[in-house]
Amino acid sequence: MRYFYIISIRDLLSQKWDIRLRHIFRENNMCADWMAHFGGSIPIGLQLFDDPPLGILSLLFLHICGISYPGVCLM
């Protein structure tokens, strides 16, 4: 399965587009990491939120304060 994704990414990168990829460690973006894990527990498709999911509120607060915890993903 991973091989399929690698081939797909290489195919997209070979197009004549201006693409830049940047790796950001999950410790530097705990909110995105939490949302990625959360996405596995909700139905597939577009999800719109009027308010942030409850589980991410503490991470948003830490992000605003500039605090990160390497290797921690709060679920």
KOLLUM-82206 format. One record per residue (C-alpha): residue in one letter; x negated, y, z. Coordinates in steps of 0.5 Angstrom, whole numbers, plus 500, padded with zeros to 3 digits. Layout:
BEGIN
AXYZ;...
This chain:
BEGIN
M500500500;R494505502;Y491503495;F498506492;Y497512495;I490513494;I491512486;S497517486;I493522490;R487521485;D492522479;L495528482;L488531483;S486530476;Q492534473;K490541471;W492545477;D488549482;I489544488;R485545494;L485540500;R483541507;H483536513;I485539519;F484535525;R491533529;E488536535;N488543532;N495542529;M499538535;C506541532;A505538525;D502531528;W508531533;M513532527;A510527523;H511522528;F518524529;G519524522;G519516522;S525516527;I530520523;P534519517;I530520510;G532526507;L532534508;Q532535515;L534542517;F534545525;D537551528;D532550534;P526546535;P527539537;L526538544;G520534544;I516539541;L517545545;S512544550;L507543544;L509550541;F508553548;L501550548;H500553541;I502560542;C497560548;G491557544;I491551548;S489544545;Y488537548;P483533543;G486526542;V493527545;C500526542;L506528546;M512524544;
